[in-house]
Amino acid sequence: MNAENKPFAFPGGRCLFANRHGGVSGGLYDSLNIGLHVGDDANLVMENRRRLKTWLGAVRLLSAQQTHGVNIFSLTEPLDDDQEVDDCDALITGQSGVALMIQHADCQAVLLHDPERQIIAAIHNGWRGSAAGILPAVVARLAADWHCRPENLRAWISPSLGPCCGEFIDYRQHLPQEFQCFMPRENHIDFWRISHCQLTEAGLRREHIRLPSICTRCDGDYFSYRRTAAANLTATGRNASLIMLAV
């Protein structure tokens, strides 16, 4: 296993923010691509996913065919096999041994854990998700359906597009006006700060939110849609971010 892809533990479970190394894919997908929808060989992708499960110690893997929407899937029944849910951008469970996986290449993966209720969530949060408010929607669902108190939740935000590279020329057209308060310079949006603000407004404590320090556009150890587009390449892989309750 690549040393940089070691999981880290929290009370009751483990997280893993994987970079692009340690897999078996080649070419534009070199080497730990976990996206089945980007043109890579499906057999290689499934081997990469198997490795992630092994590194994390997971029994099952739950992922989603992400659509930049706000649909939330709650897993309440046991899984007989790995599953990828249609049209969904957030996953919730209280089952141990099931790794929730988000696929991303500049978007954020936001992982949540309630240490009191032992509930976890994984959220795909791109600029569309930020604009639509998927983070507060998931916190509200956790409170309503799983009896989680927002102030107890812990949040980790994955390596993702940083304020250094978050250029949005058409931000007035596509983003809420209040996002303009998070502009470090002209035409650039700090989505790390936006997510922090949305989570605290939803009731999380500031000290329970861990922001990223790695911009995927800048760091070649991660897949980046924007870096690929700038190089006029046709495709890129997807990074994986996972959270699991320990068996």
TIRO-828604 format. One record per residue: residue in three letters; x, y, z of N, C-alpha, C in turn. Coordinates in nm, 2 decimals, padded with zeros to 4 digits. Layout:
N
[ALA,[X,Y,Z],[X,Y,Z],[X,Y,Z]]
...
//
This chain:
247
[MET,[00.08,-00.12,00.00],[00.00,00.00,00.00],[00.09,00.12,00.00]]
[ASN,[00.04,00.22,-00.08],[00.12,00.35,-00.08],[00.11,00.41,00.06]]
[ALA,[00.22,00.46,00.11],[00.22,00.51,00.25],[00.13,00.63,00.27]]
[GLU,[00.11,00.70,00.16],[00.02,00.82,00.17],[-00.13,00.79,00.17]]
[ASN,[-00.16,00.66,00.15],[-00.30,00.62,00.15],[-00.34,00.54,00.27]]
[LYS,[-00.28,00.57,00.39],[-00.31,00.50,00.51],[-00.44,00.57,00.57]]
[PRO,[-00.54,00.49,00.62],[-00.65,00.55,00.68],[-00.61,00.61,00.81]]
[PHE,[-00.70,00.70,00.86],[-00.68,00.75,01.00],[-00.80,00.72,01.08]]
[ALA,[-00.78,00.70,01.21],[-00.89,00.65,01.29],[-00.95,00.76,01.37]]
[PHE,[-01.08,00.75,01.39],[-01.15,00.83,01.49],[-01.23,00.74,01.58]]
[PRO,[-01.28,00.78,01.70],[-01.34,00.69,01.79],[-01.46,00.62,01.73]]
[GLY,[-01.44,00.49,01.70],[-01.55,00.41,01.65],[-01.53,00.38,01.50]]
[GLY,[-01.43,00.44,01.43],[-01.43,00.41,01.29],[-01.30,00.46,01.22]]
[ARG,[-01.30,00.47,01.09],[-01.18,00.51,01.01],[-01.23,00.59,00.89]]
[CYS,[-01.14,00.68,00.85],[-01.15,00.76,00.72],[-01.03,00.73,00.64]]
[LEU,[-01.05,00.75,00.51],[-00.94,00.75,00.41],[-00.97,00.85,00.30]]
[PHE,[-00.87,00.95,00.29],[-00.87,01.04,00.17],[-00.76,00.99,00.08]]
[ALA,[-00.80,00.91,-00.02],[-00.70,00.85,-00.11],[-00.65,00.94,-00.22]]
[ASN,[-00.52,00.94,-00.25],[-00.47,01.01,-00.36],[-00.48,00.91,-00.49]]
[ARG,[-00.41,00.95,-00.59],[-00.42,00.87,-00.72],[-00.32,00.75,-00.73]]
[HIS,[-00.24,00.73,-00.62],[-00.14,00.63,-00.63],[-00.18,00.50,-00.56]]
[GLY,[-00.11,00.39,-00.60],[-00.13,00.26,-00.54],[-00.23,00.17,-00.60]]
[GLY,[-00.28,00.21,-00.73],[-00.37,00.12,-00.80],[-00.32,00.05,-00.92]]
[VAL,[-00.40,00.01,-01.01],[-00.36,-00.07,-01.12],[-00.40,-00.01,-01.25]]
[SER,[-00.47,00.10,-01.26],[-00.51,00.16,-01.38],[-00.38,00.23,-01.45]]
[GLY,[-00.39,00.25,-01.58],[-00.28,00.32,-01.65],[-00.33,00.44,-01.73]]
[GLY,[-00.23,00.50,-01.80],[-00.26,00.61,-01.88],[-00.31,00.73,-01.81]]
[LEU,[-00.42,00.79,-01.86],[-00.48,00.90,-01.79],[-00.54,00.87,-01.66]]
[TYR,[-00.56,00.74,-01.63],[-00.62,00.70,-01.50],[-00.52,00.64,-01.40]]
[ASP,[-00.39,00.67,-01.43],[-00.28,00.62,-01.35],[-00.29,00.68,-01.20]]
[SER,[-00.31,00.60,-01.10],[-00.33,00.45,-01.11],[-00.44,00.41,-01.02]]
[LEU,[-00.49,00.49,-00.93],[-00.59,00.45,-00.84],[-00.73,00.51,-00.87]]
[ASN,[-00.76,00.51,-01.00],[-00.89,00.56,-01.04],[-01.00,00.47,-00.99]]
[ILE,[-01.11,00.53,-00.93],[-01.22,00.45,-00.88],[-01.35,00.48,-00.95]]
[GLY,[-01.34,00.56,-01.05],[-01.46,00.60,-01.13],[-01.49,00.50,-01.24]]
[LEU,[-01.61,00.44,-01.24],[-01.65,00.35,-01.34],[-01.71,00.42,-01.47]]
[HIS,[-01.73,00.55,-01.46],[-01.80,00.63,-01.56],[-01.71,00.72,-01.65]]
[VAL,[-01.57,00.70,-01.64],[-01.48,00.80,-01.70],[-01.40,00.73,-01.81]]
[GLY,[-01.43,00.61,-01.85],[-01.37,00.55,-01.97],[-01.26,00.45,-01.93]]
[ASP,[-01.23,00.43,-01.80],[-01.13,00.33,-01.76],[-01.19,00.19,-01.77]]
[ASP,[-01.10,00.09,-01.78],[-01.13,-00.05,-01.78],[-01.20,-00.09,-01.65]]
[ALA,[-01.32,-00.14,-01.66],[-01.40,-00.17,-01.54],[-01.34,-00.27,-01.45]]
[ASN,[-01.27,-00.36,-01.50],[-01.20,-00.46,-01.42],[-01.09,-00.40,-01.34]]
[LEU,[-01.02,-00.30,-01.39],[-00.91,-00.23,-01.32],[-00.97,-00.15,-01.21]]
[VAL,[-01.08,-00.08,-01.24],[-01.15,00.00,-01.14],[-01.20,-00.08,-01.02]]
[MET,[-01.25,-00.20,-01.05],[-01.30,-00.28,-00.94],[-01.18,-00.34,-00.86]]
[GLU,[-01.07,-00.36,-00.92],[-00.95,-00.40,-00.84],[-00.91,-00.28,-00.75]]
[ASN,[-00.91,-00.16,-00.81],[-00.88,-00.04,-00.72],[-00.97,-00.03,-00.61]]
[ARG,[-01.10,-00.05,-00.63],[-01.20,-00.04,-00.52],[-01.17,-00.15,-00.42]]
[ARG,[-01.14,-00.27,-00.47],[-01.11,-00.38,-00.37],[-00.99,-00.34,-00.28]]
[ARG,[-00.89,-00.28,-00.34],[-00.78,-00.24,-00.26],[-00.82,-00.14,-00.15]]
[LEU,[-00.90,-00.04,-00.19],[-00.95,00.05,-00.09],[-01.02,-00.02,00.03]]
[LYS,[-01.10,-00.12,00.00],[-01.17,-00.19,00.10],[-01.07,-00.26,00.19]]
[THR,[-00.97,-00.32,00.13],[-00.87,-00.39,00.21],[-00.79,-00.29,00.30]]
[TRP,[-00.75,-00.18,00.25],[-00.68,-00.08,00.33],[-00.76,-00.03,00.44]]
[LEU,[-00.89,-00.01,00.42],[-00.98,00.04,00.52],[-01.03,-00.07,00.62]]
[GLY,[-01.02,-00.19,00.57],[-01.08,-00.30,00.65],[-01.23,-00.31,00.64]]
[ALA,[-01.28,-00.28,00.52],[-01.43,-00.28,00.50],[-01.48,-00.41,00.46]]
[VAL,[-01.60,-00.44,00.49],[-01.67,-00.56,00.45],[-01.74,-00.54,00.32]]
[ARG,[-01.81,-00.42,00.31],[-01.88,-00.38,00.19],[-01.85,-00.24,00.16]]
[LEU,[-01.88,-00.20,00.03],[-01.86,-00.07,-00.02],[-01.99,-00.01,-00.07]]
[LEU,[-02.03,00.10,-00.02],[-02.15,00.17,-00.07],[-02.10,00.30,-00.14]]
[SER,[-02.13,00.32,-00.27],[-02.10,00.44,-00.34],[-02.23,00.49,-00.41]]
[ALA,[-02.21,00.59,-00.50],[-02.33,00.65,-00.57],[-02.29,00.69,-00.71]]
[GLN,[-02.39,00.69,-00.80],[-02.37,00.75,-00.93],[-02.41,00.90,-00.91]]
[GLN,[-02.31,00.98,-00.88],[-02.33,01.12,-00.84],[-02.38,01.20,-00.96]]
[THR,[-02.47,01.30,-00.93],[-02.53,01.38,-01.03],[-02.52,01.53,-01.00]]
[HIS,[-02.45,01.57,-00.90],[-02.44,01.71,-00.85],[-02.58,01.76,-00.81]]
[GLY,[-02.66,01.66,-00.75],[-02.79,01.70,-00.70],[-02.79,01.70,-00.55]]
[VAL,[-02.90,01.69,-00.49],[-02.92,01.69,-00.34],[-02.99,01.57,-00.29]]
[ASN,[-03.00,01.46,-00.36],[-03.06,01.34,-00.32],[-02.97,01.27,-00.21]]
[ILE,[-03.04,01.22,-00.11],[-02.97,01.15,00.00],[-03.02,01.01,00.02]]
[PHE,[-02.93,00.92,00.03],[-02.96,00.78,00.05],[-02.92,00.73,00.18]]
[SER,[-03.02,00.67,00.26],[-02.99,00.62,00.39],[-02.99,00.46,00.38]]
[LEU,[-02.88,00.40,00.42],[-02.87,00.26,00.42],[-02.92,00.21,00.56]]
[THR,[-03.03,00.13,00.56],[-03.08,00.07,00.68],[-03.09,-00.08,00.68]]
[GLU,[-03.08,-00.14,00.56],[-03.08,-00.28,00.54],[-02.94,-00.34,00.52]]
[PRO,[-02.91,-00.46,00.56],[-02.78,-00.51,00.54],[-02.75,-00.53,00.39]]
[LEU,[-02.62,-00.51,00.36],[-02.58,-00.52,00.22],[-02.52,-00.66,00.20]]
[ASP,[-02.57,-00.73,00.09],[-02.52,-00.86,00.06],[-02.39,-00.85,-00.03]]
[ASP,[-02.38,-00.73,-00.10],[-02.26,-00.71,-00.19],[-02.24,-00.56,-00.19]]
[ASP,[-02.13,-00.52,-00.26],[-02.11,-00.38,-00.28],[-02.22,-00.32,-00.36]]
[GLN,[-02.25,-00.19,-00.34],[-02.36,-00.13,-00.41],[-02.33,00.01,-00.45]]
[GLU,[-02.37,00.05,-00.57],[-02.36,00.19,-00.62],[-02.50,00.24,-00.65]]
[VAL,[-02.55,00.34,-00.57],[-02.68,00.39,-00.57],[-02.70,00.49,-00.69]]
[ASP,[-02.81,00.48,-00.76],[-02.84,00.57,-00.87],[-02.88,00.71,-00.82]]
[ASP,[-02.83,00.81,-00.89],[-02.88,00.95,-00.88],[-02.88,01.00,-00.73]]
[CYS,[-02.76,01.00,-00.67],[-02.75,01.03,-00.53],[-02.61,01.10,-00.51]]
[ASP,[-02.61,01.19,-00.41],[-02.49,01.26,-00.38],[-02.46,01.27,-00.23]]
[ALA,[-02.53,01.19,-00.15],[-02.50,01.18,-00.01],[-02.55,01.04,00.04]]
[LEU,[-02.47,00.98,00.13],[-02.49,00.85,00.18],[-02.49,00.86,00.34]]
[ILE,[-02.58,00.78,00.40],[-02.58,00.78,00.55],[-02.60,00.63,00.59]]
[THR,[-02.53,00.60,00.70],[-02.56,00.46,00.76],[-02.51,00.46,00.90]]
[GLY,[-02.57,00.36,00.98],[-02.52,00.33,01.11],[-02.46,00.19,01.12]]
[GLN,[-02.44,00.13,01.00],[-02.39,-00.01,00.99],[-02.24,-00.01,01.00]]
[SER,[-02.19,-00.10,01.08],[-02.04,-00.12,01.09],[-01.99,-00.20,00.97]]
[GLY,[-01.87,-00.17,00.93],[-01.81,-00.25,00.82],[-01.85,-00.21,00.68]]
[VAL,[-01.94,-00.11,00.67],[-01.98,-00.06,00.54],[-01.91,00.07,00.51]]
[ALA,[-01.82,00.08,00.41],[-01.75,00.20,00.38],[-01.83,00.28,00.28]]
[LEU,[-01.86,00.41,00.32],[-01.93,00.50,00.23],[-01.82,00.57,00.15]]
[MET,[-01.83,00.57,00.02],[-01.73,00.62,-00.07],[-01.78,00.74,-00.16]]
[ILE,[-01.71,00.85,-00.16],[-01.74,00.96,-00.25],[-01.63,00.96,-00.36]]
[GLN,[-01.67,00.99,-00.49],[-01.58,00.99,-00.60],[-01.57,01.14,-00.64]]
[HIS,[-01.45,01.19,-00.66],[-01.43,01.33,-00.69],[-01.30,01.36,-00.75]]
[ALA,[-01.30,01.47,-00.83],[-01.18,01.52,-00.90],[-01.18,01.67,-00.90]]
[ASP,[-01.17,01.73,-00.79],[-01.18,01.88,-00.76],[-01.29,01.91,-00.66]]
[CYS,[-01.41,01.84,-00.68],[-01.52,01.86,-00.58],[-01.48,01.81,-00.44]]
[GLN,[-01.55,01.86,-00.35],[-01.52,01.81,-00.21],[-01.60,01.68,-00.18]]
[ALA,[-01.53,01.60,-00.10],[-01.60,01.50,-00.02],[-01.61,01.54,00.12]]
[VAL,[-01.72,01.55,00.18],[-01.74,01.59,00.32],[-01.79,01.47,00.40]]
[LEU,[-01.71,01.43,00.49],[-01.74,01.31,00.57],[-01.78,01.35,00.71]]
[LEU,[-01.89,01.29,00.76],[-01.95,01.33,00.89],[-01.95,01.21,00.98]]
[HIS,[-01.94,01.23,01.11],[-01.95,01.13,01.21],[-02.01,01.18,01.34]]
[ASP,[-02.11,01.11,01.39],[-02.17,01.14,01.52],[-02.12,01.04,01.62]]
[PRO,[-02.03,01.08,01.71],[-01.97,00.98,01.80],[-02.07,00.94,01.91]]
[GLU,[-02.18,01.01,01.93],[-02.28,00.97,02.03],[-02.37,00.87,01.97]]
[ARG,[-02.42,00.89,01.85],[-02.51,00.80,01.79],[-02.45,00.69,01.71]]
[GLN,[-02.32,00.71,01.68],[-02.24,00.62,01.59],[-02.31,00.61,01.45]]
[ILE,[-02.33,00.72,01.39],[-02.38,00.74,01.25],[-02.28,00.81,01.17]]
[ILE,[-02.27,00.77,01.04],[-02.17,00.84,00.95],[-02.25,00.88,00.82]]
[ALA,[-02.19,00.98,00.76],[-02.24,01.03,00.63],[-02.12,01.07,00.54]]
[ALA,[-02.14,01.05,00.41],[-02.05,01.09,00.31],[-02.12,01.17,00.20]]
[ILE,[-02.06,01.29,00.17],[-02.13,01.38,00.08],[-02.05,01.43,-00.03]]
[HIS,[-02.10,01.42,-00.15],[-02.03,01.48,-00.27],[-02.08,01.63,-00.28]]
[ASN,[-01.98,01.72,-00.27],[-02.02,01.86,-00.26],[-01.93,01.94,-00.36]]
[GLY,[-01.98,01.95,-00.48],[-01.92,02.04,-00.58],[-01.99,02.18,-00.57]]
[TRP,[-01.96,02.27,-00.67],[-02.01,02.40,-00.66],[-02.17,02.40,-00.67]]
[ARG,[-02.22,02.31,-00.75],[-02.37,02.29,-00.76],[-02.42,02.25,-00.62]]
[GLY,[-02.36,02.16,-00.56],[-02.41,02.11,-00.43],[-02.40,02.22,-00.32]]
[SER,[-02.29,02.30,-00.33],[-02.28,02.42,-00.24],[-02.39,02.51,-00.26]]
[ALA,[-02.42,02.54,-00.39],[-02.52,02.64,-00.42],[-02.66,02.59,-00.38]]
[ALA,[-02.68,02.46,-00.39],[-02.81,02.40,-00.35],[-02.82,02.37,-00.21]]
[GLY,[-02.71,02.37,-00.13],[-02.72,02.35,00.01],[-02.73,02.21,00.06]]
[ILE,[-02.65,02.12,-00.01],[-02.66,01.98,00.03],[-02.60,01.96,00.17]]
[LEU,[-02.50,02.03,00.21],[-02.45,02.01,00.35],[-02.55,02.03,00.46]]
[PRO,[-02.62,02.15,00.46],[-02.72,02.16,00.56],[-02.84,02.07,00.55]]
[ALA,[-02.86,02.02,00.42],[-02.97,01.93,00.40],[-02.94,01.79,00.47]]
[VAL,[-02.81,01.75,00.46],[-02.77,01.62,00.52],[-02.77,01.64,00.67]]
[VAL,[-02.72,01.75,00.72],[-02.73,01.77,00.87],[-02.87,01.76,00.92]]
[ALA,[-02.96,01.82,00.85],[-03.10,01.82,00.88],[-03.16,01.68,00.88]]
[ARG,[-03.12,01.60,00.78],[-03.17,01.46,00.76],[-03.11,01.38,00.88]]
[LEU,[-02.99,01.40,00.92],[-02.93,01.33,01.03],[-03.01,01.36,01.16]]
[ALA,[-03.05,01.48,01.17],[-03.12,01.52,01.29],[-03.26,01.46,01.29]]
[ALA,[-03.33,01.47,01.18],[-03.47,01.43,01.17],[-03.48,01.27,01.17]]
[ASP,[-03.40,01.20,01.10],[-03.42,01.06,01.08],[-03.33,00.97,01.17]]
[TRP,[-03.22,01.03,01.21],[-03.12,00.95,01.29],[-03.10,01.01,01.43]]
[HIS,[-03.17,01.11,01.46],[-03.16,01.17,01.60],[-03.02,01.22,01.64]]
[CYS,[-02.95,01.27,01.54],[-02.82,01.32,01.56],[-02.83,01.47,01.60]]
[ARG,[-02.75,01.51,01.69],[-02.75,01.65,01.73],[-02.63,01.72,01.65]]
[PRO,[-02.66,01.82,01.58],[-02.55,01.88,01.49],[-02.43,01.92,01.57]]
[GLU,[-02.44,01.96,01.69],[-02.33,02.01,01.77],[-02.23,01.89,01.80]]
[ASN,[-02.28,01.77,01.79],[-02.20,01.65,01.82],[-02.12,01.60,01.69]]
[LEU,[-02.17,01.65,01.58],[-02.11,01.60,01.45],[-01.96,01.64,01.43]]
[ARG,[-01.88,01.55,01.38],[-01.75,01.58,01.34],[-01.74,01.58,01.19]]
[ALA,[-01.67,01.68,01.12],[-01.67,01.69,00.98],[-01.52,01.69,00.93]]
[TRP,[-01.50,01.62,00.82],[-01.37,01.62,00.75],[-01.40,01.66,00.61]]
[ILE,[-01.32,01.75,00.55],[-01.34,01.79,00.41],[-01.21,01.74,00.34]]
[SER,[-01.23,01.68,00.22],[-01.13,01.62,00.15],[-01.04,01.72,00.08]]
[PRO,[-00.92,01.68,00.03],[-00.85,01.75,-00.07],[-00.94,01.78,-00.18]]
[SER,[-00.94,01.91,-00.23],[-01.03,01.95,-00.33],[-00.99,02.09,-00.39]]
[LEU,[-01.06,02.14,-00.48],[-01.03,02.27,-00.54],[-01.01,02.38,-00.43]]
[GLY,[-00.89,02.44,-00.42],[-00.87,02.54,-00.32],[-00.90,02.68,-00.37]]
[PRO,[-00.89,02.78,-00.28],[-00.92,02.92,-00.31],[-00.81,02.97,-00.41]]
[CYS,[-00.70,02.90,-00.42],[-00.60,02.94,-00.51],[-00.64,02.92,-00.66]]
[CYS,[-00.72,02.82,-00.68],[-00.76,02.77,-00.82],[-00.91,02.78,-00.84]]
[GLY,[-00.98,02.82,-00.75],[-01.13,02.82,-00.76],[-01.18,02.94,-00.85]]
[GLU,[-01.14,02.94,-00.97],[-01.18,03.05,-01.06],[-01.32,03.02,-01.12]]
[PHE,[-01.41,03.11,-01.11],[-01.54,03.10,-01.17],[-01.58,03.23,-01.23]]
[ILE,[-01.55,03.24,-01.36],[-01.57,03.36,-01.44],[-01.72,03.40,-01.44]]
[ASP,[-01.81,03.30,-01.45],[-01.95,03.33,-01.45],[-02.02,03.31,-01.31]]
[TYR,[-01.95,03.35,-01.21],[-02.01,03.33,-01.07],[-02.13,03.40,-01.05]]
[ARG,[-02.15,03.52,-01.11],[-02.27,03.60,-01.09],[-02.39,03.52,-01.15]]
[GLN,[-02.37,03.44,-01.25],[-02.48,03.37,-01.32],[-02.51,03.24,-01.25]]
[HIS,[-02.41,03.17,-01.19],[-02.43,03.04,-01.14],[-02.43,03.02,-00.99]]
[LEU,[-02.38,03.12,-00.91],[-02.36,03.11,-00.77],[-02.45,03.21,-00.69]]
[PRO,[-02.49,03.17,-00.57],[-02.57,03.27,-00.49],[-02.49,03.40,-00.46]]
[GLN,[-02.56,03.51,-00.45],[-02.49,03.63,-00.43],[-02.41,03.63,-00.30]]
[GLU,[-02.45,03.56,-00.20],[-02.38,03.56,-00.07],[-02.24,03.49,-00.09]]
[PHE,[-02.22,03.41,-00.19],[-02.09,03.35,-00.21],[-01.98,03.46,-00.24]]
[GLN,[-02.02,03.57,-00.28],[-01.93,03.68,-00.32],[-01.85,03.73,-00.19]]
[CYS,[-01.90,03.69,-00.08],[-01.83,03.73,00.05],[-01.71,03.64,00.07]]
[PHE,[-01.70,03.53,-00.01],[-01.59,03.44,00.00],[-01.50,03.44,-00.12]]
[MET,[-01.46,03.56,-00.16],[-01.38,03.58,-00.28],[-01.24,03.63,-00.24]]
[PRO,[-01.14,03.55,-00.24],[-01.00,03.60,-00.20],[-00.94,03.69,-00.30]]
[ARG,[-00.99,03.68,-00.43],[-00.95,03.78,-00.53],[-01.05,03.77,-00.65]]
[GLU,[-01.03,03.85,-00.74],[-01.13,03.86,-00.85],[-01.15,03.73,-00.92]]
[ASN,[-01.28,03.69,-00.93],[-01.33,03.57,-01.00],[-01.29,03.44,-00.94]]
[HIS,[-01.24,03.45,-00.81],[-01.21,03.32,-00.74],[-01.30,03.31,-00.62]]
[ILE,[-01.34,03.18,-00.59],[-01.43,03.15,-00.48],[-01.36,03.06,-00.39]]
[ASP,[-01.37,03.08,-00.26],[-01.31,02.99,-00.16],[-01.42,02.90,-00.11]]
[PHE,[-01.43,02.78,-00.17],[-01.54,02.69,-00.13],[-01.50,02.62,00.00]]
[TRP,[-01.38,02.61,00.04],[-01.35,02.56,00.17],[-01.41,02.64,00.28]]
[ARG,[-01.40,02.77,00.27],[-01.47,02.86,00.37],[-01.62,02.85,00.36]]
[ILE,[-01.67,02.84,00.24],[-01.82,02.83,00.22],[-01.87,02.71,00.29]]
[SER,[-01.80,02.59,00.28],[-01.85,02.47,00.34],[-01.84,02.49,00.49]]
[HIS,[-01.73,02.54,00.54],[-01.71,02.57,00.69],[-01.83,02.65,00.74]]
[CYS,[-01.86,02.76,00.66],[-01.97,02.84,00.71],[-02.11,02.77,00.70]]
[GLN,[-02.13,02.69,00.60],[-02.26,02.62,00.59],[-02.27,02.52,00.70]]
[LEU,[-02.16,02.45,00.73],[-02.17,02.35,00.84],[-02.19,02.42,00.98]]
[THR,[-02.12,02.53,01.00],[-02.14,02.60,01.13],[-02.28,02.66,01.14]]
[GLU,[-02.34,02.71,01.03],[-02.47,02.76,01.03],[-02.57,02.65,01.05]]
[ALA,[-02.54,02.53,01.01],[-02.62,02.41,01.03],[-02.61,02.36,01.18]]
[GLY,[-02.52,02.41,01.26],[-02.51,02.37,01.40],[-02.39,02.30,01.44]]
[LEU,[-02.29,02.27,01.35],[-02.17,02.21,01.39],[-02.08,02.31,01.46]]
[ARG,[-02.00,02.26,01.55],[-01.90,02.35,01.62],[-01.78,02.37,01.53]]
[ARG,[-01.73,02.49,01.53],[-01.61,02.52,01.45],[-01.50,02.43,01.47]]
[GLU,[-01.47,02.40,01.60],[-01.36,02.31,01.63],[-01.38,02.17,01.59]]
[HIS,[-01.50,02.13,01.54],[-01.52,02.00,01.50],[-01.52,01.98,01.35]]
[ILE,[-01.47,02.09,01.28],[-01.46,02.09,01.13],[-01.32,02.09,01.09]]
[ARG,[-01.28,02.00,01.01],[-01.14,01.99,00.96],[-01.13,02.02,00.82]]
[LEU,[-01.07,02.14,00.79],[-01.06,02.18,00.65],[-00.94,02.12,00.58]]
[PRO,[-00.94,02.11,00.45],[-00.83,02.05,00.37],[-00.71,02.15,00.37]]
[SER,[-00.60,02.10,00.34],[-00.48,02.18,00.32],[-00.42,02.15,00.18]]
[ILE,[-00.49,02.07,00.10],[-00.44,02.03,-00.03],[-00.54,02.07,-00.14]]
[CYS,[-00.49,02.15,-00.24],[-00.57,02.18,-00.36],[-00.54,02.07,-00.46]]
[THR,[-00.65,02.01,-00.51],[-00.63,01.90,-00.61],[-00.58,01.95,-00.74]]
[ARG,[-00.61,02.08,-00.77],[-00.57,02.14,-00.90],[-00.42,02.16,-00.90]]
[CYS,[-00.36,02.19,-00.78],[-00.22,02.22,-00.76],[-00.14,02.10,-00.75]]
[ASP,[-00.19,02.00,-00.68],[-00.11,01.88,-00.63],[-00.13,01.77,-00.73]]
[GLY,[-00.03,01.73,-00.80],[-00.03,01.63,-00.90],[-00.05,01.49,-00.85]]
[ASP,[-00.05,01.47,-00.71],[-00.08,01.34,-00.65],[-00.23,01.31,-00.65]]
[TYR,[-00.31,01.40,-00.70],[-00.45,01.38,-00.70],[-00.50,01.40,-00.85]]
[PHE,[-00.61,01.33,-00.88],[-00.68,01.36,-01.00],[-00.75,01.49,-01.00]]
[SER,[-00.75,01.57,-01.11],[-00.81,01.70,-01.11],[-00.87,01.72,-01.25]]
[TYR,[-01.00,01.74,-01.25],[-01.07,01.77,-01.37],[-01.02,01.90,-01.43]]
[ARG,[-01.00,02.00,-01.35],[-00.95,02.13,-01.41],[-00.81,02.12,-01.46]]
[ARG,[-00.72,02.05,-01.39],[-00.58,02.04,-01.44],[-00.58,01.96,-01.58]]
[THR,[-00.67,01.86,-01.59],[-00.68,01.78,-01.71],[-00.73,01.87,-01.82]]
[ALA,[-00.83,01.95,-01.80],[-00.89,02.04,-01.90],[-00.79,02.14,-01.95]]
[ALA,[-00.71,02.19,-01.85],[-00.61,02.29,-01.89],[-00.50,02.24,-01.98]]
[ALA,[-00.48,02.11,-01.96],[-00.38,02.04,-02.05],[-00.44,01.98,-02.17]]
[ASN,[-00.56,02.01,-02.20],[-00.63,01.96,-02.32],[-00.64,01.81,-02.33]]
[LEU,[-00.64,01.74,-02.21],[-00.65,01.60,-02.21],[-00.80,01.56,-02.21]]
[THR,[-00.83,01.44,-02.25],[-00.97,01.40,-02.28],[-01.04,01.34,-02.15]]
[ALA,[-00.97,01.30,-02.05],[-01.03,01.23,-01.94],[-00.94,01.24,-01.82]]
[THR,[-00.99,01.21,-01.70],[-00.91,01.20,-01.58],[-00.99,01.10,-01.49]]
[GLY,[-00.91,01.05,-01.39],[-00.97,00.95,-01.30],[-01.04,01.03,-01.19]]
[ARG,[-01.09,00.95,-01.09],[-01.16,01.00,-00.97],[-01.09,00.96,-00.85]]
[ASN,[-01.07,01.05,-00.75],[-01.01,01.02,-00.62],[-01.13,00.96,-00.54]]
[ALA,[-01.09,00.89,-00.43],[-01.18,00.83,-00.34],[-01.17,00.88,-00.20]]
[SER,[-01.28,00.92,-00.14],[-01.28,00.95,00.01],[-01.38,00.86,00.07]]
[LEU,[-01.34,00.80,00.18],[-01.43,00.69,00.24],[-01.43,00.71,00.40]]
[ILE,[-01.55,00.67,00.45],[-01.56,00.67,00.60],[-01.64,00.54,00.63]]
[MET,[-01.60,00.48,00.75],[-01.66,00.35,00.79],[-01.66,00.34,00.94]]
[LEU,[-01.76,00.29,00.99],[-01.77,00.25,01.13],[-01.70,00.11,01.15]]
[ALA,[-01.62,00.10,01.25],[-01.54,-00.02,01.27],[-01.62,-00.14,01.30]]
[VAL,[-01.58,-00.25,01.25],[-01.65,-00.38,01.27],[-01.63,-00.42,01.42]]
//
